[in-house]
């Protein structure tokens, strides 16, 4: 007999070799019908896999993230089975689950796949799903696996096998499809009901553009067609909110092949939006004791060798800039922090100088592969709202909590109310990708955990997501339609101060090492503006929007009066424009609505004679007639209140 400990602490005894599904059935047949997988001693397993020893057990359903992930991983295998049965000679690389859905990278050989083929594959997947074929796990010797995929002529699986140790290899089979896979999987294909293959893209094998281009097929599935229908409605809404589409319509930003892929050009309205966001945060930073600094766009190679960035990212960065001097090399700045360390070292520091808070809207450059570029969310040049706080160890927790307050102030001012704080720690197994001592890492991780708890944040812990130089707190924000984005971040770093030999003189008149906090409430201006645009569907709050008011004369004879009104609004720091086109007022109103300008002033004979304005609110229509002073006060009051959205 084995003892199974359930999440509520209850302990039950079962025959050795019983599965999580057996446990579920002993509790309730209804529960068993919902179980997709299980956590055994914290590790996700197949619900049907035998348990041979005492263990803690958590049953996973669609309501659990690990349950969804297992469901979508199994759906990727179902899609692969449908592809293999529909196209001859195909080979598969990897098919992981995503936050929403899954993909599989496929070598189609001589075949091509179209959007019409996706619909046919959906039908085939539904047909296979109805067979309720079990996902069968098989442990296999490496030699047997190599023979299997050699006979199949599948160089992609052979490549995966080359990195695996004998005794640690499993295959999964459902129906007629067998794949090299560590699992886990759902009990059978019958759980998969709602099926949608969403898109086709290219993806280099192993993400290396020197390798062959594979076909990446994306999809999403659900336990019911009703949930799929609800998701598709959400997908359509997301398309309407796409920042690339809105950025073009609202004339915020553009890209040029001549300038280079992934290097955004900010148009006047986008620059105005960006500047106001920057001014908003600069004001808050100044009030919190931050000092502004500016650093160059390039740095000597030795700077990044010292910081560790060259070792960790050098091969994937833009290549060195060589000068006429033999052996001299510079790099486009990938990070601001090494520069700020050098600013710290420009003069001796005392404990009385700390904390020292240095802030910069610094533009950095990182080489992203062509296929990974995506609007403003994945670019090659971006500006971070970066700051680095140098403090004594005793100050770390308080400074960290103050930064949390600043991040939450930013989110509140912009309408991001649904967020989770992700505590990103080192990998439990692989320490090779991190720099610094175990002792320093332990201190840094403990500081983040304690500060987050004391601020009452809703947190999750993710292992393996830390930066190479320190753990971090990442703010995962859900937007207006429920999508999750990583925005603000705070990091604790004991390592860079050591690498740059940063010191301060303590009260004991001896040298001590400061601790460094990295923080960026926006993350990057580009990504934040992309997410904000989609969150508010381009309807920015009044204090932020590039054009707050559009003046709409009913005919040309009212233009001189409108010009005077425009000057009055500008004197009151209200951003206004006149629509002086020779168009009917109805068209002017419709076009202004589409341009998402928050307020419209319709000016006709009565308004001109009485020096009043007929006010319309975007999306709401007429809100009344006001005299000009009343309107100016209304706008200024709303701007001062910094309401996120009307």
N, C-alpha and C positions, 0 to 999 in steps of 0.2 A: 504494500500500500504506500501511496505518497500523500503528503499533506499539501493542499493548495490554499494559499492565503489570498483572500479576496480584498478589493479596495477598502471595504468597510472594516477590515481587520478580522472578519470571520474566517475560521480555518475549517476546511472540509477534507475528508479523506476519500481517495479514489484509487482504483486499480492502477498500478504502474503501466504506462503506455496509453492512458486515457488522454484525450485531446481537449483543447479549450472548447471545442464544439460539444463534447460530451458533458463538460461542466455546464455549459449554457443550457443544454437540454434538461439537465437535472434541476435547473432553476426554473425554467419556463420554456415551453415549445415556442411561444411567441417571441421570446428573446432570441432563441437560437436561429429563428428565421431572419433576424436582423444582423447577426454577427458576421463581420467581414474578415476579421483577423483578431489577433490577441497579442498583448504584451506579456511576455514571460520573463520575469526578472528584469524588466525594463527594456527588453529587446522584442521587436515586432516579429511575430511568427505567423505561419499559416494556422488558421483555426483548427485544421484537421491534423496537424503534426503531433505525433505522440510525445507526451511529457513523461520522462523516465525518473525524474527526481523531484523532491520537494521544491516548490516554486511559488513565487507571488504571481498573480494573474490578474490582468485587466482585459475585459472583453471590449473589442473595438467595433463600433458601428459607423454608419454614415455620418453621425454627429461628431465623430472624433477626427481630428486632422490626420492621424495615422491610418484611420479607417478609410478616409477618402483617398489618401495617397496610395494605399494598397489597391483600392478599387480602380484607380486610374492606371496604375502600373499593369494590372491584369487586362485592362481595356486596350493598352498598347499591344499586348500579346494577341488579343483577339483581332485587332486591326492587322497585325502582321500575318496572322493566319488567313485573313480575308485577302490580303495582298498576294500572298504566296499561292493561293488557290486561283487567283485571277490573272496573274502575270507569270510567265515562264522565266526562269533564270535570275530571279531577284535574290539579293543578299542583304542581310541586316547588320547594322552596327549596334547602336544602343537605342533603347526606347524608355526613357525615364518618365515618371510622373512629374507634373508641374504644380504650381500653386492652384491652378484651375485647369484640369485636363492633363494632356500627355502629348508626346510626339514620338515618332520613330524615324531614325535616319536610315534611308534605304538606298542601296545601289540597284537601280532599275535595269541595269544592263542596256539592252537595245530598246527597252520599252520607254514610253513617255506617258505621263499621267496628266489628266486635265481636270478641270472643275466638274465636268460631267462624270468622269470616272469616280470622283469622290462620292457622288450620290449613289453610284452603283455599289461602291464598297460599303456604304452605310447599309444598304439592303442586304448585302452578303453578311456583314457583321451581325445584323439582327437575326438573320437565318441561323447563323452559327450559335449565337447567344441562346436561342430557343432550345438548342439541343442540350443545354445544361451540362455541358461536358466538364468534369472535374479538372482542376489544376493539380497534376500529379508531380510530386517532388521526387527526384532520384539523385542520390549521391553516387558519383562516378569517379573512377580513377582518371588521372590526367591523361595517361596514355590512351585510354579508351575514348576520352573526349577529343583528343587530337585526331585519332583515327576517324571518328565520326565526322568531324568538320573538314578533314582532309578529303575524305570520300565525297563529301558534299561540295568540295571546291570553294569553301567559304573562308577567304583569307582574313575577313574581319573578325570572326569568332576565334580564329587561330591566333590573331594578334592579342585578343583579350586573354586567351589561355596562356600566352607566353608570360604574363605577369602574375599568374596564379600558382599557388603551391599545391602539390598533390595532397589529397585528403581534405581539400577545402573547395571542392568543385561540385556544383549541382546543376542539373537540368530540370526544366519544367516542361511538361507536355499537357496540352489541352486539345482534344480532337486530333487532327492530323498535323499539328504544329508542335515542334520541339525547339526549345531555345536554351542557350547557355544563360543561366540566370541564378542569382543568389536568392531571389524572392524578397519578401513573401508574396502570396497571392490569395485572392478570395477563394471560397470553397469551390464554386463552379461558375460557368459563364451565364447561368440563368439569372444571376443577380443584375445583369446589365440590361437595362430596358431602353432608356432614352439615349440615342446615339447621334452625334453630329461631328462630321469631319470639317474643320473650320478653314484650313488654309494649307497652301503648299509653299515651301521656301527652299532655297539652296543652303547647304551647310557643308563646309569643308570637313573631310574626315579628320577626326581628332581636333577640330578647330584650327587646323594649320592650312593657310591658304596655298601652301606649296603642294598640298595633297589633293586628291580627287574630290570634285564637288559631288556630294550626295544629295538626295532629295529628302527634305524633312517634311513630314506630313503631320499636321497638328489635328487634334480632336478633343472632344469632351464627351463624357457619358454621365448618365444619372440612373438612379434606381427606379425612376418612373418617368414616363413621357411628360407628365405635368411639370415636373421640376425642370426638364429640358426646355419646355415651352417658356417657362418663366425666365430661364437663363437667356434664351434667344431674344426675348424682349429687352433684357438688360444689355445684351450685346449690341442691339440696334441703337440703344441709347448711348452706349460707349462710342459707337461710330460717329454719332452726331457731335459728341464732345471731344473727339480726337484733336489734340492740340495742334497737330500738323495742318489739319483742315481749318480750324479756327484761326490759327496763326496767320494763314494766308488771307482769309476773309477779313480779319481785323487789322491786317497790315502791321503785324508785330515783328516778324522776323522772316528771313529767307536764307536759302543756301545757293551757292554758286559752284559749279564744277571747276571753274577757273580759279576760284579762291581755294577750293579743296573740300573734299567730303568731310563731314563732321565738324565743319568750322562755321558756326552760325553768323549771319549778318543781322545785326539789330537795326530795324527800321525805326524812323522817328517815334512812332507810337509805342513800339516795344521798348525803345530806349527810355522813354518817359516812364513807362510802367516799372521798368527795372530800376531806374534812378529813385523812384519813390519808395520802392521796397528797401533799397539800400539806405536811403535817408531815415526811414522808419527804424531800421535796426541800428544805424549809427547813433541815433538819438538815445535809444534804450541802452546801448553800450556805454556811451559817454556818461549817462546817469549812473551806471554801474561801475564806473572807475576804469574803463578800458582806455588805452592810449593807442592812437592810430600810428601805423607804420606803413611803409611802401618798400617793396623789394623788386629786384629786376626779374625779367621774364626768363633769363637764363642763369646758369650757375656753372662753375668749374666742376669738372668730373670729380675731383677730390672731395668736394662738398658732399656729393651723394655716395661716394665710397665710405666716407666717415659715418653718414647717417644710416647706411645699410640699404638705402633704396637702390643703389646700383647693383648690389648682389641679388636682391630679390626681384627687381623689375627691369634691370638694364637690358636684358635680351628682348623684352617686350615693349620697350620705350621707343620713342623717336631716336634715331641713331645720332652719334656725337656730331657736334658742329666743330669742324677743324678750322684753326686759324693759320695765318702764314707762318707762325712760329712753330718750329718742329716739335711734335709731340704734345702740343697744347690742345686740349679738348674741352668743349663746353656742352651742356645739355639744356634742352628746353625744360623749364622748371616743371617737374612732375608733382611736387609738394611744396608748400610754403614753410613747413616746420623747420627744415635745416637752416633756412635764411633767418628765421626768428631766433634760433639758437645763437647764431652769430651776432645778432643784434644784442641779445642778452650779454654776450661776452665783451661788448664794446667798453664797458666800465666795470669796476669792482662793485659787487652787490653785498649789501648787508641784510640781516634779518628784518631791519626796519623798512627795507625797500619792498618786501614781499607781503602779499602776493603782487607780482608784476604781471599786468594783463595787457598783452600786445595784440592788436586787431588789425586785420587787413582784408580788403576785398581783392584777393590775389588770384590772377588768372594762371592756370596750370595747363599742362599739355600731356596727354597720354595717348599712345597709339592704340586705337581700337580697330579691329579688323572690319573690312567693308560690311560683311554680313551682320555685324553686331550693332552697327550704327542705326539709331532710331530717333528721328526728330531731334528734340532737345533733351530727351531722357538719356541718350547715349551718344556722346559727342567726343571730339578729340581735343577741343579747347574749351575750357569752362572756368567760371569764376567762383571760387569758394568764399563764403562769408566766414573766413577763417580767423580764429584767435587762439593764442597759446598763453596759458596762465602758468607762471613759474611760482611755486609756493613751497613753504616748509611742509614736511610730512604731516605735522599737526594741523595744517590748514586744509589738507586735501578734501576731507569730507564736506566741510562747510562750503568750500569753493565749488565743489561738485554740485551740491544742493542749490547754490545760487544759479549755476548754469541751467539746472533743471527748471528753475523758476523762469529764466529768460526764454527757454525753449517753449514752455507752456504759454507764456505771454504772447509769443509770436503765433503759435497755433490758435489761441483764442481770438486774436485780432483778425485772423483770416478764415475763421469758420471751420477749422479742423478740430472737431470735438471728440471723434472716435479714434482712439489710438491705443497702442500697447507698447510698452517699453521692453525692448529685447536686450537682455544682458548677454553680450557676445563674449564667450570665454575661449580659452585654448581648446584644441582637440585633446581628448583624454588619452589618445594613443600616440599620435604623431606630433612630437615636439620639434621636429627638425626645421619647420618653417618659421620658427619664432626666435627672436634674439633676446638676450638677457638672462638673468639668473632665476631659478625657481623661486627663491625667496622674494625677489622683487615682484614677480608675477603674482605670487600668493597675496602680497600686500595690496597690489593694484586691484585684483579681482574682489578681495574682501571689501575694499573701499566702495566699489560700485554697488555691490550687493547691499551693504549697510545703508548707503545714501538713498538708494531707490526705495528701500523698505521704510526709512524714516520719512520720506516724502509721500508715502502711501501710494506709490505707482502700481498699476496693474502690470506685472512683469512676466516674461517667459525667459527661460535660460536656453541658449543655443550654444552647444559646444562646437569648436572648430571655426567659429565666425569672427574671432578676434583679429585685429590688425597684427602684422608681424611684430610690432614693437610694444603692443599693449592691448588689454581688454577694452571693451567699449560698451556704451549704452546707446542702442539705435532705436529711434522712435519710428514705429511702424504705424502709419496713419491710414485709416480707411476713408475713402472719399465719399461723395454724395451718393454714389451708386454701389458702394460696398467693396470697391477694389482696394487692395492693400499696397502701400508705397513706403519705401524706406526714405525718410527725410532727415530730420535732425540727428546729430550724433555727438557724443561726448566720450573722450577716451582718456584713460589714466596711463601715464608713461613714466616709468622709472629708468628706461633704457637710454633714450636719446641724451638726457643730461649726463649720463656716464660716458657715452660715445663722444660727446663734445666737451667733456671735462668741465661742466658747468658747476660753479660753486657760489656759496655766499658765506659771509662771516657771521657766525651765530653769536648769541649773547655771551657764550663762553670764550669769545675771541678766537675760536678755531674755525677751520673751513668745514662746510657741510655741503651735501649734494641736494639741490632742489628737486622737487617732483614737477613734472610737466603735465598739464591738462590740455588736450586738443579739443576744440569744440566748434561746431558749425550748425547753428539752428536751422538754416535753410538747407544746408548740405552743399548744394551748388545753385547759383542763380538760375542756370538753364533748367535743371531738372525741377526745381521748385516752381518756376513759372509754368512749366509744362503741366505739372500736377495741379497747380492752382487753376490754370485755364480749364482743365477737364473737370475739376471739382465744381467750379461755378458755371460751367458751360459757356465761358467767355463773358459772363455777366459779372464783372469785377465790382467790388464794393466802391461806393462813391468816393471815398478818400484816396483810392488807388487808381481808378480807371483813367486812362490817358485823356479822354474827352468826357467831361462831366455833363455838359449841356450843349444841345444843338438848338440854335435859333432858327425857326422856320417861318419866314415871311410868306403870307398868303399870295402876294404879288410883288412885282419889282418896285412898285411905288412906296413900299414900306422899307426898302433896303436902307435908306439913309437913317431912319429911326433905329433899325436893327444894328447898324454900325455903332451908333451911340450907346445902345444897350450893351453891345459887346465890350466896349471900353469900360463901362461901369462894372461889368462882371469881372473883367481882368483886373481892375483896381482892387477888387475884393478877393483876389487870388482864386478865382473860379475859372477852370479851364473850359472855354466855350468856343464854338465855331458857328458860322452862319452857313446855312444851305441856300446859296444864292442862285441855284439852277432855275431855269425857266420851266418848272414842272408844276403840276397840280399839287395842292397841299396833301392830298391823300397819298400820292406816291412818295412825297418827301417823308411823311410819317412812316410809311411802310419801310422805306430804305433805312431810316434812322433806327427803327426797331431791329432790323436785320443787323445793323452795325453795333447793336447792343449798347447804345448810348443811354445812360440811365434816365436823363431828364430832357424833355423837349419843351420849348417855349413857342407857342403858335401866336404870331403877331398879325393882327388885322386892323381894321379901321378903329374899332372900339378900344383895343389894347393900346394903340398908338395915341389916341386922343386922351385916354385916361391914365397913360403911363403905367399900364398894368401888363401882366403876362398870363396867358392861359397855359397852365402847366399840365404836361402829360408825363406819367411815369412809365418807363419801359416795361411792357408786359402787363400793365394794369390800366392803361388808358387815362382819361381825364381825372385830375385830382383837385381841380378848382382854379379860380382866378385870384391872383395875388398882386399887390403892388410890388415894385421892384425891390424895395428894401426888405419887405417880408420874405420874398423869395431868397434873397441873399442870406438873410438870417437863417432860413430853413436849411439851405445848403451847408452853411458854415457850422451849424449845430450838428448836422448829421456827420460831417467830416470830423469834427472834434470828438464825437462819440465813438468813432472808429467802429461803427457797426459792421459786422462781417458782410452781411447780405441784407437787402431790403426784403 
